[in-house]
Amino acid sequence: MERPSKKKFNHTLLVDGDALIKTAYHGASNLYYKDTHIGGLFQFFSLLRKVITTNRFDKVFIFWDGPFSGRLRHEIYNEYKSNRDKDFYNVTEPKDLSLFLQKERVKAYAEELFIRQYEDEVCEADDCIGYYCSQIKDDEKVVILTNDRDMCQLIDDRVAIYILNKRTIVSKYNYGEYFDHHQSNSALIKIITGDSSDNIKGVKGVKEKTLLKYFPELSEKKLTLGEIFIKINGIQNDRKTRLKTLDNILNGVTTGVQGERLYEINERIINLTDPIMTENCKDNVDNIIESPIDPEDRNTKNVLSMMIEDGFVMAIPGGRDGYIEYLRPFLSIIKKEKKYFKQVN
């Protein structure tokens, strides 16, 4: 009897560009060339190189936050990221000019390396990544490179997360080794508890530990908000005095401006499986997914020239003579993109 063949998948890496550049920038704070900090630029590609080296990828995408990214969430919830003093409507000077300039330089290198990139003026990189994951082809598997735990809600049979500060890929199969809750409850927990990093308020006095105490099922299987409400009613009805914490959850009591719309608003701004995007942004992401990269004027020699100019080449093993070896993991991506260009032209 003939054995069924294993299905072959194309492997795609989706990079949360701002998460990676910030990790790189602060992780190599002492790397300078001619009194100019280049640690963010060097470490960005060194971290990316490591991930590409240890995992086979056919395509690489970088999604960036634009100057007004998050505006669409701000219009739904006006306290969104107010803890970061972000202006969603006016162009302001970069808070860290060095970080900004290195980010722009990363983009220039990525263009030469046939890495697909997209930045939308108002839509967030998280949403573009969420949208991409909703469009995955039947023969495709995706790894998201980020430090943002919000992305964990996108994990499924064909989506995994490479968490930068854990230096490992987290999938639905090993999720329990790193988190106390079941992967399918990642978004639900944040809808209830909020997200302090983005200044999203949740139920007053409720953290993840509180939820796991009263609802241990959150560690075992997918739960819905409705199922949590049903269990709360059962617990409270069995008690002589009601627990205020559980009533707070039941009634959506919050100190946030969401008021009685807490769950409605939090679900909308937290749920990345239903990304907040303009139609134009969706069209642009669709376009970069399908469109071939024109190889004309793109060349690794251009990368070498930039590496010499920036002092990048002095930081790699072998210096100028070692640049090809340093770029080797990217060469297979370039080869595949050139092949795809020929196929469609």
Phi and psi in degrees as a GROMACS rama.xvg file:
@    title "Ramachandran Plot"
@    xaxis  label "Phi"
@    yaxis  label "Psi"
@TYPE xy
-72.8788  130.968  GLU-2
-79.3978  139.281  ARG-3
-65.0145  139.852  PRO-4
-79.8015  147.976  SER-5
-73.0374  136.688  LYS-6
-70.6652  133.897  LYS-7
-92.6494  136.14  LYS-8
-116.031  147.459  PHE-9
-86.2237  141.196  ASN-10
-114.19  128.431  HIS-11
-121.344  136.933  THR-12
-108.004  124.26  LEU-13
-107.892  119.887  LEU-14
-104.574  126.306  VAL-15
-79.3176  92.5041  ASP-16
-57.0224  -45.7908  GLY-17
-68.3487  -34.8581  ASP-18
-64.3856  -41.6226  ALA-19
-71.9078  -42.2131  LEU-20
-66.9204  -36.516  ILE-21
-68.9818  -41.0761  LYS-22
-62.104  -43.9114  THR-23
-64.4243  -45.5642  ALA-24
-60.5799  -47.044  TYR-25
-80.6739  -22.3685  HIS-26
-80.075  -18.927  GLY-27
-127.403  52.2533  ALA-28
-69.7016  -14.753  SER-29
-101.998  6.2442  ASN-30
-93.469  113.868  LEU-31
-127.88  156.589  TYR-32
-137.77  120.62  TYR-33
50.3823  48.919  LYS-34
66.8795  11.962  ASP-35
-113.005  128.48  THR-36
-69.4266  126.653  HIS-37
-123.878  10.2465  ILE-38
-60.6279  -38.4204  GLY-39
-64.5314  -45.2482  GLY-40
-62.4769  -51.1767  LEU-41
-63.5833  -48.2002  PHE-42
-70.2227  -30.6574  GLN-43
-56.2244  -52.6616  PHE-44
-75.7077  -26.7479  PHE-45
-68.3869  -41.4774  SER-46
-67.4542  -43.2958  LEU-47
-63.4994  -42.1409  LEU-48
-58.6222  -42.5899  ARG-49
-62.5597  -43.869  LYS-50
-65.5308  -41.2326  VAL-51
-68.2832  -35.3747  ILE-52
-65.9366  -40.286  THR-53
-90.1623  -4.72771  THR-54
-141.688  134.56  ASN-55
-78.5859  126.265  ARG-56
-129.864  143.641  PHE-57
-94.974  -29.4195  ASP-58
-141.974  150.44  LYS-59
-128.977  131.445  VAL-60
-120.227  139.022  PHE-61
-115.872  126.368  ILE-62
-109.419  129.495  PHE-63
-113.416  150.21  TRP-64
-79.9773  133.044  ASP-65
-86.1235  -178.254  GLY-66
-61.4575  -29.8844  PRO-67
-119.869  24.1308  PHE-68
-59.543  136.731  SER-69
100.081  -7.77855  GLY-70
-58.6269  -39.3121  ARG-71
-64.6281  -35.7401  LEU-72
-72.4047  -39.1823  ARG-73
-59.0408  -35.0842  HIS-74
-71.3527  -22.1346  GLU-75
-87.3597  -38.9904  ILE-76
-138.926  101.295  TYR-77
-74.1146  -1.53431  ASN-78
-94.358  2.70889  GLU-79
-60.5023  122.804  TYR-80
56.1871  23.1554  LYS-81
-67.203  -18.6456  SER-82
-72.4218  -9.25523  ASN-83
-105.655  3.47683  ARG-84
54.2717  45.4348  ASP-85
-92.2958  135.626  LYS-86
-100.407  116.729  ASP-87
-88.6985  -0.38099  PHE-88
-130.783  -18.9184  TYR-89
-123.664  138.717  ASN-90
-70.8731  127.411  VAL-91
-123.372  163.066  THR-92
-66.1979  142.958  GLU-93
-58.1416  136.146  PRO-94
-66.8681  -31.4496  LYS-95
-130.583  99.0851  ASP-96
-61.8869  -38.4531  LEU-97
-62.2205  -44.6396  SER-98
-61.8894  -44.6416  LEU-99
-59.6023  -46.2363  PHE-100
-67.0071  -37.1536  LEU-101
-69.6073  -35.5143  GLN-102
-61.1387  -44.0831  LYS-103
-64.7283  -35.2086  GLU-104
-69.7492  -37.6507  ARG-105
-56.7964  -43.0336  VAL-106
-60.2335  -40.1501  LYS-107
-65.8389  -43.0287  ALA-108
-61.4634  -45.4108  TYR-109
-60.1399  -36.4421  ALA-110
-59.9818  -43.4982  GLU-111
-69.5814  -26.0361  GLU-112
-92.4982  11.8013  LEU-113
61.6267  32.9547  PHE-114
-93.7949  125.76  ILE-115
-74.4485  137.878  ARG-116
-135.927  151.393  GLN-117
-151.973  137.564  TYR-118
-136.001  125.08  GLU-119
-105.683  146.338  ASP-120
-62.8859  -41.2711  GLU-121
-117.471  -20.4808  VAL-122
-88.5917  144.372  CYS-123
-84.4418  152.054  GLU-124
-57.8492  -37.597  ALA-125
-55.2593  -42.8831  ASP-126
-70.0837  -38.4993  ASP-127
-62.2887  -40.263  CYS-128
-67.1773  -42.7547  ILE-129
-60.1511  -41.808  GLY-130
-65.0861  -43.6557  TYR-131
-56.1547  -44.9293  TYR-132
-63.3591  -26.766  CYS-133
-76.981  -13.762  SER-134
-107.824  10.8209  GLN-135
-57.0187  136.363  ILE-136
-75.7664  161.276  LYS-137
-62.7241  -26.0441  ASP-138
-105.565  27.8483  ASP-139
-124.629  142.725  GLU-140
-124.635  146.368  LYS-141
-126.815  140.167  VAL-142
-120.011  131.669  VAL-143
-102.54  125.693  ILE-144
-98.5501  113.01  LEU-145
-164.064  170.751  THR-146
-111.203  -2.7561  ASN-147
-82.0895  112.899  ASP-148
-66.9041  -18.4746  ARG-149
-56.2743  -32.0235  ASP-150
-66.6312  -17.3053  MET-151
-60.542  -25.1126  CYS-152
-66.9991  -15.2811  GLN-153
-86.8331  -9.17137  LEU-154
-63.2233  132.448  ILE-155
-153.218  -158.374  ASP-156
-59.8408  -28.3376  ASP-157
-124.15  12.2154  ARG-158
-129.15  128.253  VAL-159
-130.002  167.159  ALA-160
-121.247  128.016  ILE-161
-92.9445  107.895  TYR-162
-88.4423  118.243  ILE-163
-56.5767  -49.3846  LEU-164
-80.1121  -5.31354  ASN-165
-98.9479  -15.166  LYS-166
55.9864  39.9145  ARG-167
-155.698  160.735  THR-168
-88.5424  127.796  ILE-169
-107.692  123.671  VAL-170
-121.789  -179.05  SER-171
-66.0062  -19.1757  LYS-172
-85.9581  -25.8874  TYR-173
-119.893  10.905  ASN-174
-55.7546  -40.337  TYR-175
-64.2263  -16.4266  GLY-176
-74.9757  -19.4624  GLU-177
-117.338  -19.9508  TYR-178
-133.044  152.151  PHE-179
-83.7082  -15.6812  ASP-180
-107.647  162.476  HIS-181
-69.8397  140.253  HIS-182
-53.657  -37.365  GLN-183
-67.0123  -11.4  SER-184
-102.87  9.34863  ASN-185
-56.5938  -49.5688  SER-186
-70.6652  -42.0977  ALA-187
-56.9777  -43.3498  LEU-188
-62.0541  -41.2263  ILE-189
-71.9324  -31.5776  LYS-190
-62.3126  -36.1596  ILE-191
-82.8634  -44.6081  ILE-192
-93.0294  -17.249  THR-193
84.7898  -171.209  GLY-194
-146.886  102.272  ASP-195
-64.0492  -30.0346  SER-196
-64.894  -28.9194  SER-197
-106.45  8.9242  ASP-198
58.9508  38.0486  ASN-199
-96.3726  113.312  ILE-200
-78.4094  144.791  LYS-201
-116.878  -157.159  GLY-202
-67.3059  135.005  VAL-203
-57.6282  124.274  LYS-204
77.7791  12.1715  GLY-205
-116.894  123.131  VAL-206
-117.459  176.114  LYS-207
-59.277  -40.1578  GLU-208
-60.0124  -36.3011  LYS-209
-62.2874  -46.3662  THR-210
-62.3543  -43.8408  LEU-211
-67.0413  -28.931  LEU-212
-64.606  -45.3068  LYS-213
-91.7265  -21.4572  TYR-214
-131.902  70.3878  PHE-215
-60.4342  -18.3779  PRO-216
-60.5275  -21.027  GLU-217
-61.3867  -20.5028  LEU-218
-88.2942  -10.3993  SER-219
-113.894  -33.4622  GLU-220
-157.336  168.199  LYS-221
-68.8432  132.527  LYS-222
-121.396  157.79  LEU-223
-112.69  163.813  THR-224
-61.2598  -38.5031  LEU-225
-61.3832  -40.1772  GLY-226
-67.3417  -35.0005  GLU-227
-66.4019  -41.5855  ILE-228
-61.3996  -42.3396  PHE-229
-60.9436  -43.9262  ILE-230
-66.9822  -37.7936  LYS-231
-59.9332  -45.7101  ILE-232
-59.5159  -39.7282  ASN-233
-64.2634  -44.1756  GLY-234
-63.6449  -46.7531  ILE-235
-66.8921  -36.8627  GLN-236
-67.4499  -24.2447  ASN-237
-87.4574  -3.55548  ASP-238
-105.195  154.107  ARG-239
-77.1637  -38.9001  LYS-240
-121.047  137.678  THR-241
-76.6566  144.663  ARG-242
-82.4421  123.799  LEU-243
-63.6454  -38.1398  LYS-244
-59.0877  -43.7258  THR-245
-69.5793  -36.179  LEU-246
-66.6136  -34.8127  ASP-247
-60.5544  -41.6666  ASN-248
-65.6937  -46.301  ILE-249
-60.1586  -37.5873  LEU-250
-99.4271  0.0902798  ASN-251
61.8027  42.2464  GLY-252
-73.5861  127.444  VAL-253
-144.722  155.969  THR-254
-90.3567  -1.60174  THR-255
-81.1049  166.79  GLY-256
-73.803  -6.38359  VAL-257
-64.2975  -28.0848  GLN-258
58.0591  -136.071  GLY-259
-71.9371  -7.68936  GLU-260
-95.4986  19.5506  ARG-261
-49.2278  -55.3501  LEU-262
-69.3608  -37.1718  TYR-263
-62.7573  -48.0918  GLU-264
-70.3016  -44.3958  ILE-265
-63.581  -39.0163  ASN-266
-62.1853  -39.4354  GLU-267
-68.1706  -41.2738  ARG-268
-89.9371  -11.4163  ILE-269
-101.873  -31.9913  ILE-270
-74.1329  102.983  ASN-271
-81.4435  -7.86509  LEU-272
-76.2385  -11.9865  THR-273
-126.387  72.1581  ASP-274
-63.0772  151.248  PRO-275
-94.1155  103.729  ILE-276
-144.363  154.052  MET-277
-81.0635  159.501  THR-278
-64.3634  -33.6931  GLU-279
-63.9433  -40.0841  ASN-280
-64.3418  -43.6386  CYS-281
-59.5624  -43.8577  LYS-282
-61.1512  -40.6681  ASP-283
-67.7576  -39.6623  ASN-284
-66.2845  -43.2018  VAL-285
-55.4307  -40.1331  ASP-286
-66.744  -43.9321  ASN-287
-72.9368  -21.8154  ILE-288
-67.4729  -42.1706  ILE-289
-96.963  -30.8494  GLU-290
-72.8284  138.157  SER-291
-73.2716  155.854  PRO-292
-93.3186  123.342  ILE-293
-71.9534  119.902  ASP-294
-75.7942  -10.166  PRO-295
-60.0892  130.967  GLU-296
71.9104  -1.52474  ASP-297
-94.6993  133.587  ARG-298
-162.07  142.23  ASN-299
-64.6344  -22.0731  THR-300
-65.8714  -30.3347  LYS-301
-65.7888  -36.1595  ASN-302
-65.3228  -43.1547  VAL-303
-58.9199  -43.7584  LEU-304
-58.7755  -43.0201  SER-305
-67.8542  -37.9276  MET-306
-63.7875  -37.767  MET-307
-68.9351  -44.775  ILE-308
-61.2125  -39.5337  GLU-309
-85.7986  -12.1189  ASP-310
83.0455  2.48734  GLY-311
-56.6737  -42.7333  PHE-312
-63.3742  -25.3022  VAL-313
-72.99  -16.754  MET-314
-93.6571  -10.2106  ALA-315
-94.7891  152.343  ILE-316
-58.0862  130.207  PRO-317
86.5942  -4.10815  GLY-318
57.7619  -137.717  GLY-319
-58.4445  -36.4909  ARG-320
-72.2336  -15.3501  ASP-321
-99.7174  7.00211  GLY-322
-68.9791  -35.1039  TYR-323
-64.631  -43.0467  ILE-324
-62.75  -39.8557  GLU-325
-62.9435  -39.1629  TYR-326
-84.9009  -6.78348  LEU-327
-50.8448  -43.6336  ARG-328
-60.4852  -26.9497  PRO-329
-81.7427  -19.2798  PHE-330
-66.0359  -33.6309  LEU-331
-68.3729  -34.7244  SER-332
-63.8457  -46.0827  ILE-333
-59.4232  -44.8147  ILE-334
-60.353  -43.9019  LYS-335
-68.33  -37.7753  LYS-336
-68.313  -38.1813  GLU-337
-65.1684  -39.2846  LYS-338
-63.6188  -42.7327  LYS-339
-63.4335  -39.4645  TYR-340
-60.5259  -42.7437  PHE-341
-66.269  -35.8044  LYS-342
-65.397  -34.711  GLN-343
-100.083  0.681918  VAL-344
